[in-house]
Each structure stands twice: as C-alpha cells, then as structure tokens.
Amino acid sequence: MPRNLSFVPINFEKELIVERVKEAGLRSGKKTLVLLEGVLQYLTPEAAYATLDVVKELTGPGSILVFDYAHASVIRGEGNDFGEARMTEGVNRYGESWQFGLEEADVEPFLRRFGFRPLERSGPKELEKAYFTNKEGRVVARVNGTQSIVKAGRG
C-alpha cells in the first residue's frame, strides 16, 4: 500500500473528523483524495454538512471527493426505487437508519457549497449500462436503485 494512504475510522456521533484526519497525517491545503463510501446516508443532515465543511477546509486545489449518497426519496420512504424495501430492512436489521439523502437536482449545488464541481455521476441506470449490459445491449442484472455515486473535483 502507498505510504501516503490513510484509512480513518471514525464515529461521527462521538468524534471530531477534523481531529481524526489530522491525527492520520492529513496536511491542510494539499491535493487529497477523500472517499466517503457508505458514510453520508447514515449521518444526520447536520453531521453530513459538518463533515463536508471539514473536507472543504482541509483539502487543496486538485483534490477529488468521491461519495455515494442515498436518494432523498428513499429517506422519505417513498418506495419507488428498485431494492428500496430490502435495503431499508437490511439497514434496520443492524440497528441503523439512513438519515441523509439528496435530490438529483441538489447534487451540483451541494458540491459547490463545499468548493467542488461534479466530474462524474453514476446512478443505477448508468451502472447497469456500464457493468451489466451484455454484448447484445441487454441489461442482464439490476443495480440497487437507492443510491448514486459522485466524483467531484476541487479547482
């Protein structure tokens, strides 16, 4: 593993992210890759915004932010997305809950608030096309429809 790679486990309800990432060696203002996989949807909206405020504060130009997010309709419990019922059951079974989600139209303004611009967005349909479409162009497997993935850059 590269020497400059750090995994930073954190309990967002009990620890301050700014302290944990600095303990892990993050140097403010430097080009950084921040991967928040399976994180934001479990946080309260306040904690999600506070986390990204820290990312904004500590990362420099050229930084990349990659995260997945729950669709806001899932947080509202609308039941419209493929796999939503099973995902919700699974999360609840482990004593967790999803608390934060984004509307599709809010993704870009959300990123800009934290100094990032969208580079790529992959929703369920895009993931199915990229990874589960056969040579004849037919989708052969479904992707859970409750979340999307975003890659964003900081100028």
HUDATA-V650548 format. One line per field, one symbol per residue. psi: psi as a letter, one per 20 degrees, with the letter a starting at -180 (. if undefined). A space follows every 50 residues. Layout:
psi: ???
This chain:
psi: qqhjpppnqqoihiqphhgghhhijppqjqpqpoompkfhhiqqhghggh ghgggghhqaqiqpppqqqqphhghikhkhqpjgghggggghhjkrqpip rqqgiigghgghhjjqqpgqpoagghggghikpahijppiqqppjirrpp pqqp.
